[in-house]
Amino acid sequence: MLNILLRLIILTAGIFLASYLVPGVTVEGYGPAIKAAVLLGVLNLIAKPVLIILTLPINLLTLGLFTFILNAFILWFVGYAIAGFLVAGFFPALLGAIVISVLNIILNRFV
């Protein structure tokens, strides 16, 4: 339980960092950021493995770089689903997904 809560905090911090660094990604407070982190975590847990299997040929051709595109589409969807969390387009979603992924990789090394 503590591990899940810690990962949720890391994901929320990644969303805040993406909103600070990437123009086009905005968060209007802690509530929408936490809701976006929960939805992003659930989608990464359930939908992302299915999407990776469905796009396996193109993912193999791009040597795994297509995963960033999948992350961007998931983040863009979360921007539409959560009020107070806005992702202005595909390229801000791509940059935001990269920022969130890098921060998750770095902070999960310490967990």
N, C-alpha and C positions, 0 to 999 in steps of 0.2 A: 504494500500500500504506500509506503514511504517512497519507494522507487518510482511509482506512477506519479505521485505528487511532485517529486523532484524533476521528473521529465516534463511535467506540465509547466512548472516554473521556468525551466530552460526554454521550452517552446514559446512561452509568453515573452520572455526576454528577447528571443529571436524576432518575434513579431514587432516588439517595440524598437529593436535595433534596425530592422528593415524599414519601419516607418520613419525613423530618424535619418537613415542614409539614402533611401531610395525615393526620389520624387515620384509621386503617383501612388504611393502606398501611405494611407493615413489611418490613424487609430484615434478615436475620440474618447479615450479614457481607459480605465482598468477593466471595466465590465465587458466591453466589446472585445478587448484583447484576450481576456480569459475565455470568453465564448468562442472566439476564433481559434484559440489554441486547442480547446477541447474538440471542436469540430475537425480541425486539421489533424489532430492526433487520431481521431476515430477514422477519418478517411484514409490516413496513412496506414492504419491497421487493417482496414477491411477492403477498401477499393484499390489501393495502390498495388497489392500483390496480383489482383485480378488484371489490372491494366498492364502490368509488366509482363504477365504471361500472354495477354492478347497481342501485345506489341513486341514480342520477343524477337521476331526476325529483324525489324528495323533497329531494335536495341542492340542486337549483335552486330549489325552492319556499322552502327555508329560507335561501337566499342563502349556502350553504356551511357553515352552522352545524351541519348534520348530520354533518360530518366529525369534530367533537368527540365525537359519540356513537359513531362508528366507532372512533375512537382509544380511547375508554373501553372498548368491548367487546374490542378487541385487548389492552389492558392487563389487563383482567379475565381473559382467557384465559391470558395469560402468568402471572398470579398462580396459576392452577390448575395450570399445566404445570411450574412451577419450584418445587422444594422449597426452603424458606427465604425465599421471596418470597411474601408474602400480601397479597391485596387483598380487603378484607372485604365489599365489595358494589359495587353499581353507582355510587352517588354518590361514594364514595372513589375509584373508578376514574375517574370523570369529572373530579374535582378533580385527581387525580394526573396524568391525561393532559393537562390544561390546564397544570399546573406544568411537566411535562416538555416540552411543546410550546413554551411561552414561553422556557424556558431554552435549548432547541435553537435557536430563532430568534435569540435574543440572542447566543449563543456562536458560531453559524455565521456571523454577520456578521463576526466577527474572523478566521475561518479562510479 
